[in-house]
């Protein structure tokens, strides 16, 4: 078992220098991971916010061993090719310590305020396509993709990530929705929760039993609670 911190980027934690120093102190104290929120708005709306990716770059330079990442990034409000370039760069900057957490997004506000499609079904489609694009571009070979929402025409991204075979992907989902956990089974980890109540040990047992039915890889699989 390993232990990590999931830290807000809002309010009193919106100063990126504070977050960088917290990560440094967490590593020195023996924590295994340091993760930041990836949201545009906090609740209540109007709180100051820090950008997680800019802050993670500084954390990567300030630390040496601790795992880092954003928990979680809604690919549906980002360009997947830009996320691919950012994650590759951050993986190199950190010496292969990045974990990439993904999900639909914490709330619709991050989409609606900018005229983006907030329908969870559409966000789910974009998430699946975005993950396919990310993992394709991470291979460092010529890659094309033609989906419902995205098109990539013969693109090659170099360098490849430091980590092999790829940057670990952890997929978030609210139990008892099933689709996020079928998605998670294809990757390296899962962040389960519940939208309407506390996530319990009984819920975790159900999630793991469900995931086992869809896992086809024998590679290690992380469960973050």
Secondary structure, DSSP 8 states (H G I E B T S, - for coil): ---EEEE--BGGG--HHHHHHHHHHHHHHT-SEEEE---S--SSTT--B--HHHHHHHHHHH-SSSEEEES-EEGGGS-HHHHHHHHHHHHHHTTS-BEEEEES-S-THHHHTTT----HHHHHHHHHHHHHHHHHHHTTS-EEEE-SS-EEEEE---S--SSSS--EEEEEEETT-SHHHHHHTTSSEEEEE-SSS---HHHHHHHHHHHHTT----S--EE--
